[in-house]
Amino acid sequence: METMIEPKKQDETKPNWWVLCLACAAVVLDGYDTVALGVSIPAIAKDWGVEPSHFTPALALTSAGVALGYLAVGRLVAKLGTRNVIFSAVVVFTLGSLLTAWSDSIMVLTILRFVTGLGLGAVLPAAVSHATAVNPGRLRQSIAVAVMTGISLGALIAGLAGSGIVSAFGWEWVFIVGAIASAVLLPFLWFGLSGSHVSSTPNDAAEAKRHASVARLFDASVRSRTILLWAFSFLIFAVFYVFSSWLPTLLTSYGFSTGLAPLGSAALGIGSIVGACVLILGSSRYRMTSVLAGTSAAAIVFLVISAFLGPDKALLLLVFGGVGLGLQAGMIGQAAVAVTLYPQATVTAGIGWAASMGRLGSVVGPIFGGVLIGLGVDTSIIVLSVCVPVIIALVLVLILGRITAAKARISMSAHLAKSPHRAASDLA
């Protein structure tokens, strides 16, 4: 029996724009659906006559489902191939999103969001792995950032459209619109990616499964960096999801109406896209870890500023856009680091496990925010409290950068000692 596992290598000089666009589109829909619940909570809470904090389980279980999807994706890709995993995952979250619109209780909503999360989690690592595999190796880091930016764009669309959709048609249509868009994309994914994989022999399949194992991420050469990357991802995701889940609710304490509150998610999305542009431009001149240190520092500054702002709505949205810039840059950048940290056969597992650690953080984040909101803690105290994990994340990424740079120097020295003439030619 033959198993479809890896995409064909693209010509090293020509980017595969069609596959890149399809991968980005799948991730855009992932990003839209990921924040759809957070955008809808103020309206659902009003409609059902419950407190917003009661939706904490639904938010947490969505992230738990996504985390499980991340953990499973390496094995799934080894068995089915990236194209089939992407398609199947989009089917899962399309159906989940559609059924969510007919939820009539918090329990039903929570179950459906967990199932939807399984699909959301499988899409991102598979799409990044697929796009980087069929594009020139020299563009792997930039391609990874470009695909990951789809999360930000999807969040932006949900934030901007969510306000109008909720006001005009009701919260249910936030999910229905997402499901329709996903359904439209499905045939393009099926036929557009159909030629982007090859068959493998059983031995090749066994080798692929070995590379997909988490044990490969703890080889001596990458073990310390894997741990640092996972911890960084956990902390950044946790803080971002405090805001992606609860920012519309928090903004109501500043006088925003339930119709205008989703603009907070839009502000995060706009800032996130700016953050992605910063990553692309910064990574062309500096190491990715250095760029992530800068964006983490920016997130801390904007968080502190937001804690002391008054009820100026425009200024609040601007500052929370800056928060989105710093945090989402970290979420996107950690995948770009994983792409360059591991060999191609292990990239999907590397991205998936790093992102799953982030998603564990995204389970903790909404719970933490929900508890504080339920206790009636002042919004400024909530904002200042989440500065602490971002500061720790900043320290971790600085250490990761130093270790990576040191290993790169050792590798280059060994290369020079082994083949000085060839190394000199490479450097030239």
RODO-2510 file (C-alpha; in nm, 4 decimals, decimal comma):
residues 428
     n   res          X          Y          Z
     1     m     0,0000     0,0000     0,0000
     2     e     0,1304     0,3411    -0,0935
     3     t     0,0831     0,6441     0,1271
     4     m     0,0735     1,0063     0,0160
     5     i     0,3109     1,1982     0,2391
     6     e     0,5320     1,4759     0,1099
     7     p     0,4892     1,7548    -0,1459
     8     k     0,7142     1,7669    -0,4462
     9     k     0,9984     2,0139    -0,4367
    10     q     0,9374     2,3236    -0,6403
    11     d     1,1948     2,4750    -0,8754
    12     e     1,4442     2,6502    -0,6471
    13     t     1,4086     2,9790    -0,8376
    14     k     1,0317     3,0068    -0,8878
    15     p     0,7849     3,0505    -0,6018
    16     n     0,4669     2,8437    -0,6351
    17     w     0,2222     3,1298    -0,5981
    18     w    -0,0918     2,9209    -0,6494
    19     v    -0,0122     2,6804    -0,3667
    20     l     0,1014     2,9694    -0,1471
    21     c    -0,2296     3,1519    -0,2011
    22     l    -0,4334     2,8393    -0,1247
    23     a    -0,2355     2,7719     0,1924
    24     c    -0,2822     3,1341     0,3006
    25     a    -0,6568     3,1202     0,2259
    26     a    -0,6987     2,8107     0,4433
    27     v    -0,5152     2,9828     0,7288
    28     v    -0,7202     3,3034     0,6844
    29     l    -1,0371     3,1010     0,7408
    30     d    -0,8667     2,9352     1,0384
    31     g    -0,7956     3,2803     1,1853
    32     y    -1,1511     3,4004     1,1205
    33     d    -1,3090     3,1019     1,2917
    34     t    -1,0617     3,1130     1,5809
    35     v    -1,1800     3,4573     1,6940
    36     a    -1,5428     3,4232     1,5822
    37     l    -1,6570     3,3156     1,9272
    38     g    -1,4734     3,5965     2,1061
    39     v    -1,6360     3,8477     1,8691
    40     s    -1,9806     3,6984     1,9316
    41     i    -1,9724     3,6522     2,3101
    42     p    -2,1177     3,9944     2,4076
    43     a    -2,4155     3,9386     2,1756
    44     i    -2,4655     3,5710     2,2723
    45     a    -2,4495     3,6558     2,6430
    46     k    -2,7157     3,9224     2,5957
    47     d    -2,9311     3,6911     2,3836
    48     w    -2,9097     3,4008     2,6301
    49     g    -2,9271     3,6167     2,9412
    50     v    -2,6020     3,4924     3,0972
    51     e    -2,2797     3,6556     3,2124
    52     p    -1,9940     3,6648     2,9559
    53     s    -1,7663     3,4790     3,1995
    54     h    -1,9906     3,1718     3,1578
    55     f    -1,8387     3,1217     2,8130
    56     t    -1,4941     3,0501     2,9558
    57     p    -1,5319     2,6691     2,9062
    58     a    -1,6222     2,7173     2,5395
    59     l    -1,3181     2,9372     2,4808
    60     a    -1,0878     2,7021     2,6699
    61     l    -1,2172     2,3872     2,4957
    62     t    -1,1791     2,5524     2,1554
    63     s    -0,8111     2,6031     2,2301
    64     a    -0,7842     2,2504     2,3740
    65     g    -0,9221     2,1089     2,0492
    66     v    -0,6780     2,3162     1,8487
    67     a    -0,3904     2,1947     2,0663
    68     l    -0,4880     1,8318     2,0057
    69     g    -0,5053     1,9039     1,6333
    70     y    -0,1524     2,0431     1,6468
    71     l    -0,0257     1,7373     1,8339
    72     a    -0,1798     1,4946     1,5857
    73     v    -0,0869     1,6739     1,2646
    74     g     0,2681     1,5383     1,2317
    75     r     0,1483     1,1774     1,2341
    76     l    -0,1471     1,2588     1,0097
    77     v     0,0765     1,4224     0,7511
    78     a     0,3158     1,1260     0,7595
    79     k     0,0229     0,8955     0,6828
    80     l    -0,2044     1,1036     0,4579
    81     g     0,0065     1,3859     0,3139
    82     t    -0,0203     1,7594     0,3688
    83     r    -0,2795     1,8126     0,0955
    84     n    -0,5238     1,5578     0,2373
    85     v    -0,4746     1,6841     0,5917
    86     i    -0,5403     2,0451     0,4887
    87     f    -0,8560     1,9479     0,2998
    88     s    -0,9929     1,7242     0,5762
    89     a    -0,9219     1,9815     0,8465
    90     v    -1,1082     2,2525     0,6529
    91     v    -1,4052     2,0155     0,6169
    92     v    -1,4082     1,9602     0,9942
    93     f    -1,4062     2,3260     1,0922
    94     t    -1,6544     2,4154     0,8165
    95     l    -1,9100     2,1734     0,9604
    96     g    -1,8245     2,2734     1,3172
    97     s    -1,8688     2,6422     1,2443
    98     l    -2,2000     2,5842     1,0656
    99     l    -2,3416     2,3782     1,3521
   100     t    -2,2229     2,6360     1,6067
   101     a    -2,4746     2,8808     1,4632
   102     w    -2,7547     2,6559     1,5899
   103     s    -2,6203     2,6159     1,9433
   104     d    -2,8844     2,6684     2,2101
   105     s    -2,6829     2,6176     2,5292
   106     i    -2,3333     2,6717     2,6609
   107     m    -2,2761     2,2937     2,6813
   108     v    -2,3671     2,2360     2,3146
   109     l    -2,1619     2,5384     2,2130
   110     t    -1,8607     2,4100     2,4077
   111     i    -1,8756     2,0629     2,2493
   112     l    -1,9077     2,2031     1,8981
   113     r    -1,6202     2,4465     1,9506
   114     f    -1,3980     2,1645     2,0740
   115     v    -1,4667     1,9620     1,7573
   116     t    -1,4167     2,2720     1,5430
   117     g    -1,0852     2,3310     1,7193
   118     l    -0,9554     1,9908     1,6064
   119     g    -0,9861     2,1042     1,2457
   120     l    -0,8466     2,4493     1,3159
   121     g    -0,5393     2,2969     1,4804
   122     a    -0,4534     2,0646     1,1927
   123     v    -0,4733     2,3306     0,9213
   124     l    -0,1969     2,5680     1,0261
   125     p     0,1080     2,3369     1,0597
   126     a     0,0099     2,1394     0,7487
   127     a    -0,0370     2,4574     0,5427
   128     v     0,2966     2,6056     0,6534
   129     s     0,4785     2,2772     0,5922
   130     h     0,3191     2,2321     0,2512
   131     a     0,3884     2,5861     0,1348
   132     t     0,7523     2,5810     0,2489
   133     a     0,8134     2,2380     0,0935
   134     v     0,6954     2,3351    -0,2561
   135     n     0,8727     2,6708    -0,2612
   136     p     1,2441     2,7604    -0,2849
   137     g     1,4447     2,6745     0,0254
   138     r     1,5887     3,0258     0,0424
   139     l     1,2351     3,1579     0,0997
   140     r     1,1291     2,9118     0,3723
   141     q     1,1284     3,1637     0,6570
   142     s     0,9491     3,4330     0,4567
   143     i     0,6962     3,1808     0,3234
   144     a     0,6252     3,0599     0,6772
   145     v     0,5632     3,4171     0,7941
   146     a     0,3421     3,4887     0,4916
   147     v     0,1222     3,1842     0,5527
   148     m     0,1036     3,2487     0,9258
   149     t    -0,0082     3,6055     0,8511
   150     g    -0,3332     3,4511     0,7356
   151     i    -0,4260     3,4068     1,1029
   152     s    -0,3987     3,7833     1,1528
   153     l    -0,5909     3,8612     0,8355
   154     g    -0,8667     3,6211     0,9360
   155     a    -0,8895     3,7821     1,2801
   156     l    -0,9040     4,1250     1,1172
   157     i    -1,1864     4,0185     0,8856
   158     a    -1,3790     3,8677     1,1770
   159     g    -1,3339     4,1847     1,3810
   160     l    -1,4344     4,4240     1,1042
   161     a    -1,7162     4,2139     0,9617
   162     g    -1,8308     4,0798     1,2974
   163     s    -1,9556     4,4171     1,4168
   164     g    -2,1755     4,4682     1,1114
   165     i    -2,2903     4,1065     1,0963
   166     v    -2,3923     4,0966     1,4637
   167     s    -2,5758     4,4283     1,4388
   168     a    -2,7563     4,3473     1,1131
   169     f    -2,8239     3,9742     1,1272
   170     g    -2,7368     3,8414     1,4729
   171     w    -2,4411     3,6498     1,6158
   172     e    -2,5337     3,3255     1,4378
   173     w    -2,4347     3,4692     1,1028
   174     v    -2,0772     3,5290     1,2150
   175     f    -2,0372     3,1501     1,2072
   176     i    -2,2551     3,0895     0,9009
   177     v    -2,0534     3,3344     0,6902
   178     g    -1,7312     3,1617     0,7941
   179     a    -1,8746     2,8212     0,7058
   180     i    -1,9885     2,9406     0,3629
   181     a    -1,6460     3,0874     0,2849
   182     s    -1,4751     2,7628     0,3910
   183     a    -1,7124     2,5544     0,1796
   184     v    -1,6340     2,7704    -0,1260
   185     l    -1,2598     2,7140    -0,0729
   186     l    -1,2850     2,3337    -0,0462
   187     p    -1,2938     2,2487    -0,4210
   188     f    -0,9999     2,4829    -0,4844
   189     l    -0,7983     2,3024    -0,2174
   190     w    -0,8901     1,9599    -0,3543
   191     f    -0,7974     2,0323    -0,7150
   192     g    -0,5386     2,3065    -0,6597
   193     l    -0,3207     2,0918    -0,4355
   194     s    -0,3873     1,7619    -0,6163
   195     g    -0,0517     1,7544    -0,7942
   196     s     0,1543     1,8595    -0,4955
   197     h     0,2303     1,5229    -0,3398
   198     v     0,4000     1,1978    -0,4354
   199     s     0,3699     0,8353    -0,3368
   200     s     0,6092     0,6676    -0,1023
   201     t     0,7108     0,3105    -0,0473
   202     p     0,6323     0,1445     0,2878
   203     n     0,9935     0,2015     0,3941
   204     d     0,9611     0,5682     0,3116
   205     a     0,6366     0,5816     0,5100
   206     a     0,8085     0,4275     0,8118
   207     e     1,0900     0,6805     0,7810
   208     a     0,8372     0,9630     0,7570
   209     k     0,6664     0,8477     1,0764
   210     r     1,0030     0,8367     1,2523
   211     h     1,0751     1,1953     1,1499
   212     a     0,7249     1,2961     1,2660
   213     s     0,7938     1,1658     1,6157
   214     v     0,8269     1,4189     1,8960
   215     a     1,1495     1,2433     1,9951
   216     r     1,3165     1,4000     1,6904
   217     l     1,2569     1,7420     1,8448
   218     f     1,4712     1,6415     2,1408
   219     d     1,7809     1,5340     1,9524
   220     a     2,0894     1,6672     2,1292
   221     s     2,1451     1,9335     1,8629
   222     v     1,8043     2,1005     1,9117
   223     r     1,6815     1,9935     2,2565
   224     s     1,7502     2,3154     2,4486
   225     r     1,6154     2,5309     2,1684
   226     t     1,2985     2,3197     2,1462
   227     i     1,2301     2,3737     2,5166
   228     l     1,2902     2,7495     2,4920
   229     l     1,0726     2,7764     2,1810
   230     w     0,7902     2,5846     2,3457
   231     a     0,8002     2,8028     2,6582
   232     f     0,8065     3,1225     2,4521
   233     s     0,5136     3,0006     2,2446
   234     f     0,3114     2,9050     2,5544
   235     l     0,3491     3,2469     2,7145
   236     i     0,2845     3,4569     2,4040
   237     f    -0,0216     3,2561     2,3026
   238     a    -0,1606     3,2714     2,6578
   239     v    -0,1471     3,6500     2,6686
   240     f    -0,2762     3,6983     2,3137
   241     y    -0,5775     3,4784     2,3810
   242     v    -0,6672     3,6738     2,6911
   243     f    -0,7337     3,9611     2,4518
   244     s    -0,8630     3,7768     2,1445
   245     s    -1,1193     3,6052     2,3680
   246     w    -1,2096     3,8854     2,6082
   247     l    -1,1149     4,2183     2,4502
   248     p    -1,4661     4,2879     2,3131
   249     t    -1,6006     4,2152     2,6622
   250     l    -1,3311     4,4260     2,8323
   251     l    -1,4037     4,7167     2,5998
   252     t    -1,7636     4,7313     2,7184
   253     s    -1,6235     4,8532     3,0522
   254     y    -1,4837     5,1509     2,8581
   255     g    -1,8285     5,2368     2,7216
   256     f    -1,8228     5,0400     2,3955
   257     s    -2,1624     4,9028     2,2864
   258     t    -2,2033     4,5319     2,2026
   259     g    -2,2137     4,6342     1,8361
   260     l    -1,8880     4,8321     1,8532
   261     a    -1,6993     4,5996     2,0905
   262     p    -1,5902     4,3618     1,8066
   263     l    -1,3787     4,6501     1,6753
   264     g    -1,1328     4,5500     1,9468
   265     s    -1,0706     4,2259     1,7600
   266     a    -1,0298     4,4258     1,4401
   267     a    -0,7700     4,6452     1,6120
   268     l    -0,5795     4,3347     1,7218
   269     g    -0,6008     4,2021     1,3660
   270     i    -0,4686     4,5224     1,2085
   271     g    -0,1833     4,5334     1,4564
   272     s    -0,1130     4,1685     1,3853
   273     i    -0,0758     4,2304     1,0132
   274     v     0,1591     4,5203     1,0822
   275     g     0,3525     4,2853     1,3108
   276     a     0,3809     4,0306     1,0300
   277     c     0,5199     4,2997     0,7995
   278     v     0,7717     4,3889     1,0701
   279     l     0,8759     4,0231     1,0851
   280     i     0,9218     3,9951     0,7087
   281     l     1,1245     4,3157     0,6864
   282     g     1,3185     4,2548     1,0066
   283     s     1,4099     3,8936     0,9253
   284     s     1,5755     4,0078     0,6023
   285     r     1,8374     4,1925     0,8104
   286     y     1,8341     4,0346     1,1557
   287     r     1,7908     3,6922     1,3128
   288     m     1,4282     3,6040     1,3734
   289     t     1,4911     3,5706     1,7466
   290     s     1,6209     3,9290     1,7575
   291     v     1,3114     4,0534     1,5769
   292     l     1,0887     3,8615     1,8200
   293     a     1,2697     4,0193     2,1128
   294     g     1,1875     4,3624     1,9695
   295     t     0,8199     4,2835     1,9093
   296     s     0,7851     4,1340     2,2591
   297     a     0,9288     4,4534     2,4059
   298     a     0,6807     4,6542     2,1983
   299     a     0,3926     4,4448     2,3354
   300     i     0,5020     4,5218     2,6910
   301     v     0,5142     4,8963     2,6209
   302     f     0,1665     4,9024     2,4643
   303     l     0,0191     4,6909     2,7437
   304     v     0,1481     4,9321     3,0063
   305     i     0,0137     5,2303     2,8108
   306     s    -0,3300     5,0684     2,7679
   307     a    -0,3589     5,0099     3,1436
   308     f    -0,3512     5,3855     3,2110
   309     l    -0,5633     5,5153     2,9237
   310     g    -0,8944     5,6858     2,9732
   311     p    -1,2188     5,6196     2,7836
   312     d    -1,0922     5,7616     2,4512
   313     k    -1,2234     5,4908     2,2140
   314     a    -1,0052     5,5722     1,9128
   315     l    -0,6880     5,5864     2,1224
   316     l    -0,7765     5,2607     2,2987
   317     l    -0,8210     5,0822     1,9671
   318     l    -0,4906     5,2238     1,8418
   319     v    -0,3006     5,1058     2,1496
   320     f    -0,4581     4,7595     2,1434
   321     g    -0,3545     4,7437     1,7795
   322     g     0,0008     4,7903     1,9086
   323     v    -0,0577     4,5066     2,1553
   324     g    -0,1699     4,2891     1,8651
   325     l     0,1438     4,3857     1,6719
   326     g     0,3747     4,2668     1,9460
   327     l     0,1889     3,9517     2,0488
   328     q     0,0845     3,8191     1,7104
   329     a     0,4347     3,8783     1,5756
   330     g     0,5521     3,6380     1,8450
   331     m     0,2889     3,3812     1,7497
   332     i     0,3811     3,4008     1,3824
   333     g     0,7539     3,4232     1,4429
   334     q     0,7711     3,1095     1,6563
   335     a     0,6584     2,9048     1,3529
   336     a     0,9239     3,0713     1,1360
   337     v     1,1856     2,9782     1,3963
   338     a     1,0593     2,6177     1,3909
   339     v     1,0832     2,6075     1,0115
   340     t     1,4534     2,6925     1,0218
   341     l     1,5310     2,4985     1,3390
   342     y     1,4376     2,1486     1,2137
   343     p     1,5057     1,9508     0,8929
   344     q     1,2234     1,9532     0,6336
   345     a     1,1041     1,6014     0,7210
   346     t     1,0517     1,7119     1,0803
   347     v     0,9178     2,0612     1,0122
   348     t     0,5467     1,9719     1,0322
   349     a     0,5949     1,7998     1,3681
   350     g     0,8161     2,0875     1,4869
   351     i     0,5620     2,3519     1,3919
   352     g     0,2749     2,1444     1,5282
   353     w     0,4317     2,0764     1,8681
   354     a     0,5545     2,4330     1,9175
   355     a     0,2123     2,5636     1,8214
   356     s     0,0439     2,3075     2,0474
   357     m     0,2425     2,4406     2,3409
   358     g     0,1143     2,7800     2,2395
   359     r    -0,2383     2,6466     2,2275
   360     l    -0,2014     2,5078     2,5769
   361     g    -0,1259     2,8665     2,6659
   362     s    -0,4359     2,9707     2,4757
   363     v    -0,6377     2,7396     2,7008
   364     v    -0,4887     2,8968     3,0139
   365     g    -0,5234     3,2542     2,8840
   366     p    -0,9034     3,2651     2,8415
   367     i    -0,9515     3,0838     3,1745
   368     f    -0,7270     3,3357     3,3496
   369     g    -0,9074     3,6273     3,1887
   370     g    -1,2490     3,4769     3,2577
   371     v    -1,1700     3,4255     3,6263
   372     l    -1,0520     3,7847     3,6666
   373     i    -1,3556     3,9216     3,4815
   374     g    -1,5855     3,7020     3,6899
   375     l    -1,4245     3,8359     4,0079
   376     g    -1,4843     4,1908     3,8905
   377     v    -1,1138     4,2806     3,8708
   378     d    -1,0493     4,6224     3,7170
   379     t    -0,9531     4,6131     3,3492
   380     s    -0,6268     4,8022     3,4102
   381     i    -0,5192     4,5401     3,6677
   382     i    -0,5947     4,2603     3,4211
   383     v    -0,3844     4,4304     3,1547
   384     l    -0,0898     4,4934     3,3864
   385     s    -0,0959     4,1360     3,5184
   386     v    -0,0401     3,9906     3,1715
   387     c     0,2765     4,1982     3,1279
   388     v     0,4596     3,9503     3,3505
   389     p     0,4448     3,6489     3,1129
   390     v     0,5419     3,8715     2,8200
   391     i     0,8511     3,9881     3,0093
   392     i     0,9449     3,6245     3,0754
   393     a     0,8894     3,5435     2,7061
   394     l     1,1233     3,8289     2,6116
   395     v     1,3989     3,6817     2,8304
   396     l     1,3453     3,3336     2,6832
   397     v     1,3690     3,4477     2,3218
   398     l     1,6891     3,6398     2,3988
   399     i     1,8417     3,3207     2,5429
   400     l     1,7186     3,1218     2,2413
   401     g     1,8838     3,3725     2,0107
   402     r     2,2169     3,3486     2,1907
   403     i     2,2156     2,9678     2,1811
   404     t     2,1205     2,9641     1,8135
   405     a     2,3937     3,2127     1,7256
   406     a     2,6528     3,0150     1,9240
   407     k     2,5587     2,6885     1,7497
   408     a     2,5724     2,8610     1,4123
   409     r     2,9264     2,9826     1,4851
   410     i     3,0344     2,6336     1,5939
   411     s     2,8827     2,4821     1,2793
   412     m     3,0553     2,7357     1,0578
   413     s     3,3895     2,6782     1,2305
   414     a     3,3569     2,3029     1,1787
   415     h     3,2674     2,3578     0,8143
   416     l     3,5676     2,5833     0,7636
   417     a     3,8010     2,3321     0,9300
   418     k     3,6679     2,0455     0,7199
   419     s     3,6641     2,2164     0,3831
   420     p     3,8179     2,5648     0,3909
   421     h     3,8174     2,6177     0,0145
   422     r     3,4568     2,5153    -0,0281
   423     a     3,3471     2,7138     0,2782
   424     a     3,5213     3,0222     0,1456
   425     s     3,3404     2,9747    -0,1835
   426     d     3,0060     2,9401     0,0013
   427     l     3,0700     3,2571     0,1984
   428     a     3,1552     3,4407    -0,1190
***
